[in-house]
Amino acid sequence: MEPASIHLRTHDLPWRATPSPGVEWKKLHFERSSGRSAVLLRFAPQASYAAHRHPRGEEYFVLEGQLEDGGASYGPYTYVRLPAGSAHRPSSKSGCIVLVWLDAPIEELS
Protein backbone atom coordinates (compact mmCIF):
# COMPACT_ATOMS: atom_id res chain seq x y z
CA MET A 1 0.00 0.00 0.00
CA GLU A 2 1.32 3.42 -0.98
CA PRO A 3 1.87 5.87 1.88
CA ALA A 4 -0.37 8.91 2.03
CA SER A 5 0.74 12.12 0.38
CA ILE A 6 2.14 14.80 2.65
CA HIS A 7 1.35 18.50 2.19
CA LEU A 8 2.88 21.05 4.54
CA ARG A 9 2.56 24.80 4.81
CA THR A 10 6.12 25.32 5.94
CA HIS A 11 5.43 28.92 7.02
CA ASP A 12 3.10 27.48 9.67
CA LEU A 13 5.77 25.18 11.15
CA PRO A 14 7.85 26.55 14.04
CA TRP A 15 11.59 26.99 13.75
CA ARG A 16 13.33 24.78 16.33
CA ALA A 17 16.73 25.33 17.92
CA THR A 18 19.60 22.97 17.10
CA PRO A 19 22.60 22.33 19.34
CA SER A 20 24.49 24.74 17.03
CA PRO A 21 23.87 28.40 18.02
CA GLY A 22 22.30 30.40 15.20
CA VAL A 23 21.07 27.34 13.29
CA GLU A 24 17.39 26.41 13.40
CA TRP A 25 15.38 23.70 11.68
CA LYS A 26 11.90 22.67 10.61
CA LYS A 27 11.04 18.99 10.29
CA LEU A 28 9.31 18.29 6.99
CA HIS A 29 9.46 14.50 7.07
CA PHE A 30 10.94 11.73 9.20
CA GLU A 31 10.62 8.03 8.48
CA ARG A 32 11.32 6.20 11.72
CA SER A 33 11.87 2.78 10.10
CA SER A 34 14.69 3.94 7.79
CA GLY A 35 15.88 7.18 9.38
CA ARG A 36 15.19 9.14 6.19
CA SER A 37 14.31 12.78 6.69
CA ALA A 38 13.75 16.10 5.01
CA VAL A 39 14.33 19.36 6.89
CA LEU A 40 14.71 23.07 6.34
CA LEU A 41 17.78 24.60 7.99
CA ARG A 42 18.08 28.33 8.66
CA PHE A 43 21.54 29.74 9.38
CA ALA A 44 21.81 33.18 10.97
CA PRO A 45 24.69 35.33 9.70
CA GLN A 46 28.05 33.96 10.95
CA ALA A 47 26.46 30.69 12.18
CA SER A 48 27.92 27.24 11.62
CA TYR A 49 26.61 23.74 12.19
CA ALA A 50 28.68 21.39 14.36
CA ALA A 51 31.00 19.01 12.53
CA HIS A 52 29.17 15.81 11.58
CA ARG A 53 29.27 12.77 9.29
CA HIS A 54 26.60 11.43 6.94
CA PRO A 55 26.69 7.62 7.07
CA ARG A 56 24.41 7.33 4.03
CA GLY A 57 25.05 10.67 2.34
CA GLU A 58 23.24 13.99 2.15
CA GLU A 59 21.56 16.13 -0.47
CA TYR A 60 20.80 19.81 -0.08
CA PHE A 61 19.42 22.70 -2.08
CA VAL A 62 20.17 26.31 -1.14
CA LEU A 63 16.96 28.33 -1.21
CA GLU A 64 18.20 31.71 0.07
CA GLY A 65 21.55 33.28 0.96
CA GLN A 66 24.99 31.67 0.79
CA LEU A 67 26.18 28.43 2.41
CA GLU A 68 29.88 27.77 2.86
CA ASP A 69 30.83 24.10 2.80
CA GLY A 70 34.10 22.30 2.14
CA GLY A 71 35.90 25.43 0.96
CA ALA A 72 33.17 26.41 -1.52
CA SER A 73 30.31 28.89 -1.33
CA TYR A 74 26.89 27.94 -2.68
CA GLY A 75 24.17 30.45 -3.50
CA PRO A 76 20.46 30.22 -4.25
CA TYR A 77 19.30 27.36 -6.48
CA THR A 78 22.47 25.34 -5.93
CA TYR A 79 22.05 21.58 -5.43
CA VAL A 80 24.77 19.61 -3.62
CA ARG A 81 25.02 15.84 -3.08
CA LEU A 82 27.52 14.46 -0.56
CA PRO A 83 28.48 10.77 -0.66
CA ALA A 84 27.99 8.23 2.11
CA GLY A 85 30.57 8.69 4.88
CA SER A 86 31.24 12.34 4.09
CA ALA A 87 31.92 14.73 6.96
CA HIS A 88 31.70 18.52 7.06
CA ARG A 89 30.95 21.66 9.09
CA PRO A 90 28.74 23.95 6.97
CA SER A 91 28.45 27.63 7.82
CA SER A 92 27.05 30.89 6.47
CA LYS A 93 28.63 34.34 6.58
CA SER A 94 25.46 36.12 5.42
CA GLY A 95 22.75 33.68 6.56
CA CYS A 96 20.81 31.20 4.45
CA ILE A 97 17.95 28.72 4.21
CA VAL A 98 18.69 25.21 2.93
CA LEU A 99 16.44 22.25 2.12
CA VAL A 100 18.16 19.04 3.26
CA TRP A 101 17.44 15.36 2.52
CA LEU A 102 19.11 12.61 4.57
CA ASP A 103 18.91 8.85 4.13
CA ALA A 104 20.00 8.32 7.76
CA PRO A 105 20.54 10.46 10.86
CA ILE A 106 23.83 12.34 11.13
CA GLU A 107 26.70 11.29 13.40
CA GLU A 108 28.12 14.19 15.42
CA LEU A 109 31.91 14.54 15.48
CA SER A 110 33.89 16.03 18.34
C-alpha positions as CSV (number, residue, x, y, z in Angstrom):
1,M,0.0,0.0,0.0
2,E,1.3,3.4,-1.0
3,P,1.9,5.9,1.9
4,A,-0.4,8.9,2.0
5,S,0.7,12.1,0.4
6,I,2.1,14.8,2.7
7,H,1.4,18.5,2.2
8,L,2.9,21.1,4.5
9,R,2.6,24.8,4.8
10,T,6.1,25.3,5.9
11,H,5.4,28.9,7.0
12,D,3.1,27.5,9.7
13,L,5.8,25.2,11.2
14,P,7.8,26.6,14.0
15,W,11.6,27.0,13.7
16,R,13.3,24.8,16.3
17,A,16.7,25.3,17.9
18,T,19.6,23.0,17.1
19,P,22.6,22.3,19.3
20,S,24.5,24.7,17.0
21,P,23.9,28.4,18.0
22,G,22.3,30.4,15.2
23,V,21.1,27.3,13.3
24,E,17.4,26.4,13.4
25,W,15.4,23.7,11.7
26,K,11.9,22.7,10.6
27,K,11.0,19.0,10.3
28,L,9.3,18.3,7.0
29,H,9.5,14.5,7.1
30,F,10.9,11.7,9.2
31,E,10.6,8.0,8.5
32,R,11.3,6.2,11.7
33,S,11.9,2.8,10.1
34,S,14.7,3.9,7.8
35,G,15.9,7.2,9.4
36,R,15.2,9.1,6.2
37,S,14.3,12.8,6.7
38,A,13.7,16.1,5.0
39,V,14.3,19.4,6.9
40,L,14.7,23.1,6.3
41,L,17.8,24.6,8.0
42,R,18.1,28.3,8.7
43,F,21.5,29.7,9.4
44,A,21.8,33.2,11.0
45,P,24.7,35.3,9.7
46,Q,28.0,34.0,11.0
47,A,26.5,30.7,12.2
48,S,27.9,27.2,11.6
49,Y,26.6,23.7,12.2
50,A,28.7,21.4,14.4
51,A,31.0,19.0,12.5
52,H,29.2,15.8,11.6
53,R,29.3,12.8,9.3
54,H,26.6,11.4,6.9
55,P,26.7,7.6,7.1
56,R,24.4,7.3,4.0
57,G,25.1,10.7,2.3
58,E,23.2,14.0,2.2
59,E,21.6,16.1,-0.5
60,Y,20.8,19.8,-0.1
61,F,19.4,22.7,-2.1
62,V,20.2,26.3,-1.1
63,L,17.0,28.3,-1.2
64,E,18.2,31.7,0.1
65,G,21.6,33.3,1.0
66,Q,25.0,31.7,0.8
67,L,26.2,28.4,2.4
68,E,29.9,27.8,2.9
69,D,30.8,24.1,2.8
70,G,34.1,22.3,2.1
71,G,35.9,25.4,1.0
72,A,33.2,26.4,-1.5
73,S,30.3,28.9,-1.3
74,Y,26.9,27.9,-2.7
75,G,24.2,30.5,-3.5
76,P,20.5,30.2,-4.3
77,Y,19.3,27.4,-6.5
78,T,22.5,25.3,-5.9
79,Y,22.1,21.6,-5.4
80,V,24.8,19.6,-3.6
81,R,25.0,15.8,-3.1
82,L,27.5,14.5,-0.6
83,P,28.5,10.8,-0.7
84,A,28.0,8.2,2.1
85,G,30.6,8.7,4.9
86,S,31.2,12.3,4.1
87,A,31.9,14.7,7.0
88,H,31.7,18.5,7.1
89,R,30.9,21.7,9.1
90,P,28.7,24.0,7.0
91,S,28.4,27.6,7.8
92,S,27.1,30.9,6.5
93,K,28.6,34.3,6.6
94,S,25.5,36.1,5.4
95,G,22.8,33.7,6.6
96,C,20.8,31.2,4.4
97,I,18.0,28.7,4.2
98,V,18.7,25.2,2.9
99,L,16.4,22.3,2.1
100,V,18.2,19.0,3.3
101,W,17.4,15.4,2.5
102,L,19.1,12.6,4.6
103,D,18.9,8.9,4.1
104,A,20.0,8.3,7.8
105,P,20.5,10.5,10.9
106,I,23.8,12.3,11.1
107,E,26.7,11.3,13.4
108,E,28.1,14.2,15.4
109,L,31.9,14.5,15.5
110,S,33.9,16.0,18.3
